[in-house]
């Protein structure tokens, strides 16, 4: 599952959270154990999937300038 929540970032002091800017997409669903090989493949494509979700909603992610430490959970 990929979940995106966009923050309207206008300056260094402005971090307003919009609950309307929350999107998610299920990448894979199956019963049983997770495969490390499949998980590695999903992580490799994660950036592309996130960018496509953002593009669908006229948003963008500036990957080389994170606002805070990235989280992958």
MDTraj code that builds the backbone (N, CA, C; nanometers):
import mdtraj as md
import numpy as np

residues = "UNK UNK UNK UNK UNK UNK UNK UNK UNK UNK UNK UNK UNK UNK UNK UNK UNK UNK UNK UNK UNK UNK UNK UNK UNK UNK UNK UNK UNK UNK UNK UNK UNK UNK UNK UNK UNK UNK UNK UNK UNK UNK UNK UNK UNK UNK UNK UNK UNK UNK UNK UNK UNK UNK UNK UNK UNK UNK UNK UNK UNK UNK UNK UNK UNK UNK UNK UNK UNK UNK UNK UNK UNK".split()
xyz = np.array([
    [0.0853, -0.1163, 0.0000],
    [0.0000, 0.0000, 0.0000],
    [0.0903, 0.1231, 0.0000],
    [0.0633, 0.2130, -0.0906],
    [0.1321, 0.3418, -0.0963],
    [0.0339, 0.4467, -0.0497],
    [0.0754, 0.5306, 0.0434],
    [-0.0097, 0.6383, 0.0925],
    [0.0655, 0.7699, 0.0806],
    [-0.0007, 0.8682, 0.0228],
    [0.0584, 1.0006, 0.0075],
    [-0.0286, 1.1033, 0.0772],
    [0.0345, 1.1919, 0.1487],
    [-0.0347, 1.3042, 0.2090],
    [0.0484, 1.4269, 0.1766],
    [-0.0094, 1.5177, 0.0995],
    [0.0644, 1.6348, 0.0559],
    [0.0479, 1.7489, 0.1537],
    [0.1577, 1.8189, 0.1784],
    [0.1595, 1.9338, 0.2672],
    [0.1778, 2.0577, 0.1813],
    [0.0913, 2.1517, 0.2014],
    [0.1060, 2.2793, 0.1288],
    [0.2222, 2.3559, 0.1909],
    [0.3372, 2.3519, 0.1263],
    [0.4590, 2.4117, 0.1812],
    [0.4917, 2.5391, 0.1048],
    [0.4659, 2.6527, 0.1687],
    [0.4880, 2.7816, 0.1024],
    [0.6173, 2.8481, 0.1478],
    [0.6560, 2.8264, 0.2718],
    [0.7841, 2.8764, 0.3212],
    [0.8296, 2.7874, 0.4369],
    [0.9473, 2.8155, 0.4903],
    [1.0078, 2.7287, 0.5920],
    [0.9246, 2.7187, 0.7198],
    [0.8388, 2.8159, 0.7467],
    [0.7581, 2.8163, 0.8687],
    [0.6154, 2.7667, 0.8465],
    [0.5774, 2.7402, 0.7240],
    [0.4387, 2.7069, 0.6912],
    [0.4253, 2.5586, 0.6585],
    [0.3651, 2.4830, 0.7486],
    [0.3382, 2.3407, 0.7268],
    [0.1921, 2.3126, 0.7605],
    [0.1029, 2.3538, 0.6757],
    [-0.0380, 2.3268, 0.6990],
    [-0.0733, 2.1916, 0.6375],
    [-0.1510, 2.1141, 0.7092],
    [-0.1890, 1.9810, 0.6627],
    [-0.3296, 1.9868, 0.6052],
    [-0.3426, 1.9404, 0.4828],
    [-0.4734, 1.9347, 0.4192],
    [-0.5194, 1.7897, 0.4162],
    [-0.6316, 1.7621, 0.4781],
    [-0.6816, 1.6251, 0.4799],
    [-0.7443, 1.5861, 0.3464],
    [-0.7653, 1.6837, 0.2602],
    [-0.8152, 1.6545, 0.1262],
    [-0.7038, 1.6045, 0.0351],
    [-0.5809, 1.6265, 0.0721],
    [-0.4671, 1.5892, -0.0119],
    [-0.4071, 1.4573, 0.0350],
    [-0.4907, 1.3577, 0.0551],
    [-0.4480, 1.2246, 0.0986],
    [-0.4913, 1.1248, -0.0078],
    [-0.3970, 1.0454, -0.0551],
    [-0.4259, 0.9470, -0.1595],
    [-0.3555, 0.8169, -0.1260],
    [-0.4149, 0.7055, -0.1670],
    [-0.3511, 0.5770, -0.1456],
    [-0.3780, 0.4846, -0.2625],
    [-0.2885, 0.3872, -0.2780],
    [-0.3014, 0.2910, -0.3866],
    [-0.2445, 0.1578, -0.3388],
    [-0.3220, 0.0529, -0.3560],
    [-0.2764, -0.0795, -0.3179],
    [-0.1939, -0.1372, -0.4324],
    [-0.0703, -0.1739, -0.4021],
    [0.0191, -0.2262, -0.5043],
    [0.0085, -0.3777, -0.5193],
    [-0.0173, -0.4446, -0.4077],
    [-0.0181, -0.5899, -0.4112],
    [-0.0952, -0.6423, -0.2915],
    [-0.1720, -0.7464, -0.3137],
    [-0.2456, -0.8084, -0.2047],
    [-0.2507, -0.9590, -0.2294],
    [-0.2043, -1.0338, -0.1313],
    [-0.2073, -1.1799, -0.1436],
    [-0.1974, -1.2411, -0.0046],
    [-0.2476, -1.3608, 0.0086],
    [-0.2379, -1.4332, 0.1346],
    [-0.1033, -1.5036, 0.1401],
    [-0.0586, -1.5275, 0.2609],
    [0.0663, -1.6012, 0.2775],
    [0.1842, -1.5110, 0.3088],
    [0.3019, -1.5697, 0.2983],
    [0.4250, -1.4985, 0.3326],
    [0.4647, -1.3991, 0.2246],
    [0.5322, -1.2931, 0.2691],
    [0.5850, -1.1952, 0.1739],
    [0.7137, -1.2486, 0.1138],
    [0.7316, -1.2223, -0.0113],
    [0.8531, -1.2624, -0.0804],
    [0.9520, -1.1469, -0.0783],
    [1.0743, -1.1733, -0.0340],
    [1.1759, -1.0685, -0.0324],
    [1.2071, -1.0206, -0.1739],
    [1.1990, -1.1110, -0.2692],
    [1.2259, -1.0758, -0.4087],
    [1.1191, -0.9801, -0.4615],
    [0.9913, -1.0109, -0.4337],
    [0.8821, -0.9229, -0.4772],
    [0.8880, -0.7894, -0.4043],
    [0.9188, -0.7932, -0.2763],
    [0.9269, -0.6701, -0.1986],
    [1.0386, -0.5806, -0.2523],
    [1.1513, -0.6368, -0.2882],
    [1.2619, -0.5599, -0.3454],
    [1.2200, -0.4959, -0.4780],
    [1.1439, -0.5702, -0.5589],
    [1.0966, -0.5171, -0.6869],
    [0.9995, -0.4011, -0.6643],
    [0.9113, -0.4123, -0.5649],
    [0.8180, -0.3043, -0.5342],
    [0.8931, -0.1797, -0.4864],
    [0.9926, -0.1984, -0.4007],
    [1.0689, -0.0844, -0.3512],
    [1.1455, -0.0152, -0.4630],
    [1.1900, -0.0922, -0.5601],
    [1.2614, -0.0348, -0.6738],
    [1.1704, 0.0549, -0.7570],
    [1.0437, 0.0188, -0.7677],
    [0.9461, 0.0946, -0.8474],
    [0.8694, 0.1983, -0.7656],
    [0.8944, 0.2039, -0.6362],
    [0.8150, 0.2886, -0.5469],
    [0.8140, 0.4355, -0.5887],
    [0.9277, 0.4903, -0.6230],
    [0.9351, 0.6306, -0.6636],
    [0.8504, 0.6603, -0.7857],
    [0.8522, 0.5707, -0.8830],
    [0.7726, 0.5887, -1.0048],
    [0.6232, 0.5837, -0.9737],
    [0.5839, 0.4917, -0.8868],
    [0.4424, 0.4799, -0.8495],
    [0.3965, 0.6060, -0.7765],
    [0.4780, 0.6532, -0.6836],
    [0.4434, 0.7734, -0.6082],
    [0.4327, 0.8938, -0.7017],
    [0.5271, 0.9068, -0.7934],
    [0.5214, 1.0171, -0.8898],
    [0.3956, 1.0109, -0.9758],
    [0.3537, 0.8899, -1.0151],
    [0.2336, 0.8780, -1.0983],
    [0.1080, 0.9161, -1.0195],
    [0.1017, 0.8794, -0.8924],
    [-0.0123, 0.9181, -0.8083],
    [-0.0149, 1.0705, -0.7932],
    [0.0994, 1.1290, -0.7687],
    [0.1069, 1.2743, -0.7538],
    [0.0634, 1.3437, -0.8824],
    [0.1091, 1.2941, -0.9955],
    [0.0756, 1.3554, -1.1239],
    [-0.0752, 1.3500, -1.1502],
    [-0.1407, 1.2409, -1.1105],
    [-0.2857, 1.2273, -1.1272],
    [-0.3617, 1.3396, -1.0558],
    [-0.3002, 1.3959, -0.9521],
    [-0.3673, 1.4967, -0.8694],
    [-0.3000, 1.6338, -0.8816],
    [-0.2326, 1.6552, -0.9932],
    [-0.1654, 1.7825, -1.0203],
    [-0.0716, 1.8251, -0.9075],
    [0.0018, 1.7298, -0.8552],
    [0.0985, 1.7570, -0.7487],
    [0.2350, 1.7052, -0.7923],
    [0.3365, 1.7422, -0.7195],
    [0.4698, 1.6899, -0.7489],
    [0.5464, 1.6714, -0.6193],
    [0.6459, 1.5872, -0.6254],
    [0.7323, 1.5605, -0.5116],
    [0.8726, 1.6021, -0.5512],
    [0.9326, 1.6851, -0.4683],
    [1.0700, 1.7279, -0.4926],
    [1.1592, 1.6322, -0.4142],
    [1.2066, 1.5299, -0.4811],
    [1.2775, 1.4207, -0.4153],
    [1.4112, 1.4635, -0.3544],
    [1.4800, 1.5568, -0.4162],
    [1.6137, 1.5911, -0.3668],
    [1.6123, 1.7011, -0.2599],
    [1.4937, 1.7459, -0.2187],
    [1.4822, 1.8469, -0.1139],
    [1.3721, 1.8082, -0.0147],
    [1.3951, 1.7052, 0.0678],
    [1.2906, 1.6638, 0.1622],
    [1.2671, 1.7696, 0.2700],
    [1.1413, 1.7817, 0.3115],
    [1.1065, 1.8759, 0.4178],
    [1.1536, 1.8235, 0.5533],
    [1.1447, 1.6928, 0.5728],
    [1.1909, 1.6257, 0.6938],
    [1.2496, 1.4925, 0.6506],
    [1.2914, 1.4124, 0.7466],
    [1.3431, 1.2802, 0.7139],
    [1.2332, 1.1974, 0.6489],
    [1.2685, 1.1216, 0.5458],
    [1.1685, 1.0375, 0.4803],
    [1.1300, 0.9218, 0.5693],
    [1.0068, 0.8742, 0.5513],
    [0.9580, 0.7598, 0.6276],
    [0.9073, 0.6565, 0.5296],
    [0.9483, 0.5356, 0.5502],
    [0.8938, 0.4224, 0.4748],
    [0.8511, 0.3200, 0.5762],
    [0.7210, 0.3039, 0.5915],
    [0.6699, 0.2118, 0.6917],
    [0.5637, 0.1237, 0.6319],
])
top = md.Topology()
chain = top.add_chain()
for i, resn in enumerate(residues, 1):
    res = top.add_residue(resn, chain, resSeq=i)
    for name in ("N", "CA", "C"):
        top.add_atom(name, md.element.get_by_symbol(name[0]), res)
traj = md.Trajectory(xyz[None], top)
